[in-house]
Amino acid sequence: MTDVERAAGGVLYRRAGDRVEVCLVHRPRYDDWSLPKGKLAGGEHPLAGALREVEEETGAAAVPQLRLPDTDYVLPDGRPKNVAYWLMAAASDGPVLDTAEVDELAWLPLAEAAARCTYPDERTVLAGVAALPPVTAVVALVRHARAGERKKWAGRDELRPIDPVGAKQADRIAALLTTLRPRRLVAATPLRCTQTLEPLAAALGDRPIVRDAAFAEPARPEEVPARVAAARARLAELRGFERVVVCSQGKLMPHLLASLLGEADHRPFKTPKGDGWLLTWSGETLLGASRL
């Protein structure tokens, strides 16, 4: 069975007056106009790879906002290829770093970008973006990093700290979510939730971490509906900060995600420790929830 070549990229956009422009790159090797993208390095997270490729090919540091549909096609040598795309807002400009790959940029309104784009599958991606309402808030909802086994901890469970594996998971979260440029960091009340966000807080210049019981898991199953309601109400408030990272717990997150997405079954939303979801809103409308 032929391995799939994995790649990632982005629809990078900026606002120019009252219109939205997206960035296409010209690649002299292929003489094409395309969305910025490239192959993932070994073991690289697709979102990290997408952000890296976009910055290398456009010079722009970007803020990820929404996971877009993947594209799949077959390379000339017969190998299948998958490209994961994200909608990204340009945060700063800089020179093109990968000048061997890209020799020209074009910032164009969506319709003009679609007309210039060489590949039909990328035009489909741009059509999907054109149909979206404006993004108003992005929340990264993460489950706390590993904290050993509860039965082996003699103290109060709220004080159980993350373990060495959890520390590595917290560093991974920081590396991935620094690019979100969050304006508020919020953690459920257990120590392990705060510790999970500490490397991210440090990377952001010692950003304070607000502890919030609304995102702590309930003590008993019958308390789940009330806790979900409290968490949803708090998320509605936090969306006013536009970009937020929330660290919660495993017995609340699946129920909260199912409620937000209008799903009756919470089991598909079970999240391993140290992993999470990117939630994207336009006003009161949840546009998408994608695994980080």
TORTOR-354449 format. One record per residue (C-alpha): residue number from 0; residue in one letter; x, y, z. Coordinates in steps of 0.25 Angstrom, whole numbers. Each point is the difference from the previous one (the first is absolute). Layout:
% TORTOR-354449
+-----+----+-------+-------+-------+
:   i : aa :    c1 :    c2 :    c3 :
+-----+----+-------+-------+-------+
: NUM :  A :     X :     Y :     Z :
...
+-----+----+-------+-------+-------+
***
This chain:
% TORTOR-354449
+-----+----+-------+-------+-------+
:   i : aa :    c1 :    c2 :    c3 :
+-----+----+-------+-------+-------+
:   0 :  M :     0 :     0 :     0 :
:   1 :  T :     6 :    14 :    -4 :
:   2 :  D :     2 :     9 :    11 :
:   3 :  V :    -8 :    14 :    -1 :
:   4 :  E :     9 :    12 :    -1 :
:   5 :  R :    -5 :    10 :    10 :
:   6 :  A :     1 :    15 :    -1 :
:   7 :  A :    -7 :    12 :     6 :
:   8 :  G :    -3 :    14 :    -4 :
:   9 :  G :    -9 :    12 :     2 :
:  10 :  V :    -9 :    10 :    -6 :
:  11 :  L :     7 :    12 :     5 :
:  12 :  Y :    -9 :    13 :     0 :
:  13 :  R :     1 :    14 :     4 :
:  14 :  R :   -10 :    12 :     0 :
:  15 :  A :     3 :    11 :   -10 :
:  16 :  G :   -10 :    11 :     3 :
:  17 :  D :   -14 :    -6 :    -1 :
:  18 :  R :     4 :   -13 :    -8 :
:  19 :  V :     8 :   -13 :     3 :
:  20 :  E :    12 :    -4 :    -7 :
:  21 :  V :     6 :   -13 :    -1 :
:  22 :  C :    15 :    -4 :    -3 :
:  23 :  L :     4 :    -9 :   -12 :
:  24 :  V :    14 :    -3 :    -3 :
:  25 :  H :     7 :    -2 :   -13 :
:  26 :  R :     9 :   -12 :    -1 :
:  27 :  P :    10 :     1 :   -12 :
:  28 :  R :     3 :   -15 :     0 :
:  29 :  Y :   -14 :    -3 :    -4 :
:  30 :  D :    -4 :    14 :    -5 :
:  31 :  D :   -13 :    -1 :     8 :
:  32 :  W :    -8 :     9 :     9 :
:  33 :  S :    -4 :    -8 :    13 :
:  34 :  L :    -3 :     1 :    15 :
:  35 :  P :    12 :     0 :     8 :
:  36 :  K :     3 :   -14 :     5 :
:  37 :  G :    11 :   -11 :     2 :
:  38 :  K :     3 :   -13 :     4 :
:  39 :  L :     0 :    -4 :    15 :
:  40 :  A :    13 :    -3 :     7 :
:  41 :  G :     1 :   -13 :     7 :
:  42 :  G :    -9 :     0 :    12 :
:  43 :  E :    -4 :    14 :    -2 :
:  44 :  H :   -14 :     4 :     4 :
:  45 :  P :    -8 :     4 :   -12 :
:  46 :  L :    -4 :    14 :     6 :
:  47 :  A :    14 :     3 :     4 :
:  48 :  G :     5 :    -4 :   -14 :
:  49 :  A :   -11 :     8 :    -7 :
:  50 :  L :     4 :    13 :     8 :
:  51 :  R :    15 :    -3 :    -3 :
:  52 :  E :    -3 :    -2 :   -15 :
:  53 :  V :    -8 :    13 :    -1 :
:  54 :  E :    11 :     8 :     7 :
:  55 :  E :    11 :    -6 :    -9 :
:  56 :  E :    -8 :     3 :   -13 :
:  57 :  T :    -6 :    13 :     3 :
:  58 :  G :     8 :     6 :    11 :
:  59 :  A :   -13 :     2 :     9 :
:  60 :  A :    -1 :    -5 :    14 :
:  61 :  A :   -15 :    -4 :     1 :
:  62 :  V :   -10 :    -3 :    10 :
:  63 :  P :    -8 :   -13 :    -2 :
:  64 :  Q :   -15 :     1 :     0 :
:  65 :  L :    -7 :   -12 :    -6 :
:  66 :  R :     3 :   -13 :    -6 :
:  67 :  L :    -5 :    -1 :   -14 :
:  68 :  P :    -3 :   -12 :    -9 :
:  69 :  D :    12 :    -9 :    -4 :
:  70 :  T :     4 :    -2 :   -14 :
:  71 :  D :     4 :   -13 :    -6 :
:  72 :  Y :     6 :    -4 :   -13 :
:  73 :  V :    10 :    -9 :    -7 :
:  74 :  L :    14 :     5 :    -3 :
:  75 :  P :     6 :    -2 :   -14 :
:  76 :  D :     8 :   -12 :     6 :
:  77 :  G :   -13 :    -7 :     4 :
:  78 :  R :     1 :     3 :    15 :
:  79 :  P :   -12 :     6 :     7 :
:  80 :  K :     2 :    13 :     7 :
:  81 :  N :    -9 :     7 :    11 :
:  82 :  V :     1 :    15 :     3 :
:  83 :  A :    -6 :     5 :    13 :
:  84 :  Y :    -4 :    15 :    -1 :
:  85 :  W :    -3 :    10 :    11 :
:  86 :  L :    -6 :    14 :    -2 :
:  87 :  M :    10 :    10 :     6 :
:  88 :  A :     0 :    15 :     3 :
:  89 :  A :    13 :     7 :    -4 :
:  90 :  A :     7 :     6 :    13 :
:  91 :  S :    12 :     6 :    -6 :
:  92 :  D :     8 :     1 :   -13 :
:  93 :  G :    14 :    -4 :    -3 :
:  94 :  P :     9 :    -5 :   -12 :
:  95 :  V :    -3 :   -13 :    -7 :
:  96 :  L :    10 :   -10 :     7 :
:  97 :  D :    -1 :   -11 :   -11 :
:  98 :  T :     4 :     8 :   -12 :
:  99 :  A :     4 :   -13 :    -7 :
: 100 :  E :   -15 :    -4 :     0 :
: 101 :  V :    -7 :    13 :    -1 :
: 102 :  D :     4 :    12 :    -9 :
: 103 :  E :   -13 :     8 :     1 :
: 104 :  L :   -12 :     3 :     9 :
: 105 :  A :   -14 :     5 :    -4 :
: 106 :  W :   -10 :     6 :    10 :
: 107 :  L :   -13 :    -1 :    -7 :
: 108 :  P :   -15 :     1 :     4 :
: 109 :  L :    -6 :   -14 :     1 :
: 110 :  A :    -7 :    -1 :   -14 :
: 111 :  E :    13 :     5 :    -7 :
: 112 :  A :     9 :   -10 :     8 :
: 113 :  A :    -9 :   -11 :    -4 :
: 114 :  A :     1 :     4 :   -15 :
: 115 :  R :    15 :     1 :     1 :
: 116 :  C :     2 :   -13 :     8 :
: 117 :  T :     5 :   -11 :    -9 :
: 118 :  Y :    -6 :   -12 :     7 :
: 119 :  P :   -15 :    -4 :     1 :
: 120 :  D :     1 :    -6 :    14 :
: 121 :  E :     6 :    13 :     5 :
: 122 :  R :   -11 :     8 :    -7 :
: 123 :  T :   -10 :    -9 :     8 :
: 124 :  V :     7 :     4 :    13 :
: 125 :  L :    -1 :    15 :    -4 :
: 126 :  A :   -15 :    -2 :    -3 :
: 127 :  G :    -2 :    -6 :    14 :
: 128 :  V :     7 :    12 :     6 :
: 129 :  A :    -8 :    10 :    -8 :
: 130 :  A :   -13 :    -6 :     6 :
: 131 :  L :     5 :     2 :    14 :
: 132 :  P :    -5 :    11 :     9 :
: 133 :  P :    11 :     8 :     7 :
: 134 :  V :     7 :    -7 :    11 :
: 135 :  T :    -2 :     7 :    14 :
: 136 :  A :     6 :    -9 :    10 :
: 137 :  V :     9 :   -12 :     1 :
: 138 :  V :     1 :    -9 :    13 :
: 139 :  A :    10 :   -11 :     1 :
: 140 :  L :    -6 :   -10 :    10 :
: 141 :  V :    11 :    -9 :     6 :
: 142 :  R :     0 :   -12 :    10 :
: 143 :  H :    10 :     1 :    11 :
: 144 :  A :    13 :    -7 :    -2 :
: 145 :  R :     3 :   -13 :     6 :
: 146 :  A :     1 :     0 :    15 :
: 147 :  G :     3 :   -14 :     4 :
: 148 :  E :   -10 :   -10 :     6 :
: 149 :  R :   -10 :     5 :    10 :
: 150 :  K :     1 :   -12 :     9 :
: 151 :  K :    15 :     2 :     2 :
: 152 :  W :    -2 :    15 :     5 :
: 153 :  A :    -2 :     1 :    15 :
: 154 :  G :    -4 :    14 :     0 :
: 155 :  R :   -12 :     8 :    -4 :
: 156 :  D :    -3 :    -3 :   -14 :
: 157 :  E :    -1 :    15 :    -4 :
: 158 :  L :    15 :     1 :     4 :
: 159 :  R :     4 :   -12 :    -9 :
: 160 :  P :    11 :     6 :    -9 :
: 161 :  I :     4 :    -4 :   -14 :
: 162 :  D :    11 :   -10 :    -2 :
: 163 :  P :    12 :     0 :    -9 :
: 164 :  V :    -8 :    -5 :   -12 :
: 165 :  G :   -11 :    11 :     3 :
: 166 :  A :    11 :    10 :     0 :
: 167 :  K :     4 :    -4 :   -14 :
: 168 :  Q :   -14 :     1 :    -4 :
: 169 :  A :    -2 :    14 :     6 :
: 170 :  D :    13 :     4 :    -8 :
: 171 :  R :    -7 :    -5 :   -12 :
: 172 :  I :   -13 :     8 :     3 :
: 173 :  A :     9 :    12 :     1 :
: 174 :  A :     7 :    -2 :   -13 :
: 175 :  L :   -13 :    -2 :    -7 :
: 176 :  L :    -9 :    11 :     6 :
: 177 :  T :    10 :    11 :     1 :
: 178 :  T :    -3 :     3 :   -14 :
: 179 :  L :   -15 :     2 :     4 :
: 180 :  R :     5 :    13 :     7 :
: 181 :  P :   -11 :    -2 :    11 :
: 182 :  R :    -4 :    12 :     8 :
: 183 :  R :    -6 :    -9 :    12 :
: 184 :  L :     5 :   -13 :     6 :
: 185 :  V :   -10 :    -7 :     9 :
: 186 :  A :     2 :   -13 :     8 :
: 187 :  A :   -10 :    -9 :     8 :
: 188 :  T :     3 :     1 :    15 :
: 189 :  P :     9 :   -13 :     1 :
: 190 :  L :    15 :     3 :     1 :
: 191 :  R :     3 :    -9 :   -12 :
: 192 :  C :    -9 :     9 :    -9 :
: 193 :  T :     8 :    13 :     4 :
: 194 :  Q :    13 :    -8 :    -2 :
: 195 :  T :    -4 :    -4 :   -14 :
: 196 :  L :    -1 :    15 :    -4 :
: 197 :  E :    13 :     5 :     7 :
: 198 :  P :     9 :    -2 :   -12 :
: 199 :  L :    -9 :     7 :    -9 :
: 200 :  A :    -2 :    11 :    10 :
: 201 :  A :    15 :     1 :     1 :
: 202 :  A :     2 :     1 :   -15 :
: 203 :  L :   -10 :    11 :    -1 :
: 204 :  G :     8 :     8 :    10 :
: 205 :  D :    -6 :    -5 :    13 :
: 206 :  R :   -14 :     2 :    -4 :
: 207 :  P :    -9 :    -3 :    13 :
: 208 :  I :    -8 :   -12 :     1 :
: 209 :  V :   -14 :     2 :     5 :
: 210 :  R :    -6 :   -12 :     8 :
: 211 :  D :   -15 :    -3 :    -3 :
: 212 :  A :    -8 :   -11 :     7 :
: 213 :  A :   -10 :     1 :   -12 :
: 214 :  F :    10 :    -9 :    -8 :
: 215 :  A :     3 :   -10 :    11 :
: 216 :  E :    -6 :   -14 :    -1 :
: 217 :  P :   -13 :    -3 :     8 :
: 218 :  A :     2 :    -9 :    13 :
: 219 :  R :   -13 :    -9 :    -4 :
: 220 :  P :    -6 :    -3 :   -13 :
: 221 :  E :   -13 :     6 :     3 :
: 222 :  E :     7 :    14 :     1 :
: 223 :  V :     5 :    -1 :   -14 :
: 224 :  P :   -12 :     8 :    -6 :
: 225 :  A :     2 :    12 :     9 :
: 226 :  R :    15 :     0 :    -2 :
: 227 :  V :    -2 :     0 :   -15 :
: 228 :  A :    -9 :    11 :     1 :
: 229 :  A :    10 :     8 :     9 :
: 230 :  A :    11 :    -3 :   -10 :
: 231 :  R :    -8 :     5 :   -12 :
: 232 :  A :    -4 :    13 :     7 :
: 233 :  R :    14 :     2 :     3 :
: 234 :  L :     5 :    -2 :   -14 :
: 235 :  A :   -10 :    10 :    -5 :
: 236 :  E :     6 :    10 :     9 :
: 237 :  L :    15 :    -4 :    -4 :
: 238 :  R :    -3 :     1 :   -15 :
: 239 :  G :     0 :    15 :     3 :
: 240 :  F :    15 :    -1 :     1 :
: 241 :  E :     1 :    -5 :   -14 :
: 242 :  R :    11 :   -10 :     2 :
: 243 :  V :     0 :    -9 :    13 :
: 244 :  V :     6 :   -13 :     5 :
: 245 :  V :    -8 :    -8 :    10 :
: 246 :  C :     6 :   -12 :     7 :
: 247 :  S :   -11 :   -10 :     5 :
: 248 :  Q :    -2 :   -14 :     5 :
: 249 :  G :    -4 :   -13 :    -7 :
: 250 :  K :   -13 :    -3 :     7 :
: 251 :  L :    -5 :    14 :    -5 :
: 252 :  M :     6 :     2 :   -14 :
: 253 :  P :    -8 :   -10 :    -7 :
: 254 :  H :   -13 :     4 :     5 :
: 255 :  L :     3 :    15 :    -2 :
: 256 :  L :     4 :    -3 :   -15 :
: 257 :  A :   -12 :    -8 :    -3 :
: 258 :  S :    -9 :    11 :     6 :
: 259 :  L :     7 :    10 :    -8 :
: 260 :  L :    -1 :    -8 :   -13 :
: 261 :  G :   -14 :    -4 :     2 :
: 262 :  E :     3 :   -15 :     1 :
: 263 :  A :    -7 :   -10 :     9 :
: 264 :  D :    12 :    -9 :     2 :
: 265 :  H :    12 :     5 :     7 :
: 266 :  R :     9 :   -12 :    -2 :
: 267 :  P :     7 :     5 :   -13 :
: 268 :  F :     5 :    12 :     7 :
: 269 :  K :     8 :    -7 :    10 :
: 270 :  T :    14 :     6 :     0 :
: 271 :  P :    13 :    -5 :     5 :
: 272 :  K :     8 :     7 :    11 :
: 273 :  G :     8 :    11 :    -7 :
: 274 :  D :    -8 :     1 :   -12 :
: 275 :  G :   -12 :    10 :    -4 :
: 276 :  W :    -9 :     6 :    -9 :
: 277 :  L :     0 :    13 :    -8 :
: 278 :  L :   -14 :     7 :     1 :
: 279 :  T :    -4 :    11 :   -10 :
: 280 :  W :   -11 :    10 :     1 :
: 281 :  S :    -7 :    10 :    -8 :
: 282 :  G :    -8 :     8 :    10 :
: 283 :  E :    -9 :   -11 :     6 :
: 284 :  T :     2 :   -10 :   -10 :
: 285 :  L :    10 :   -11 :     2 :
: 286 :  L :     7 :    -1 :   -14 :
: 287 :  G :     8 :   -13 :     3 :
: 288 :  A :     7 :    -8 :    11 :
: 289 :  S :    13 :    -7 :    -5 :
: 290 :  R :    10 :    -9 :     8 :
: 291 :  L :    13 :     7 :     2 :
+-----+----+-------+-------+-------+
***
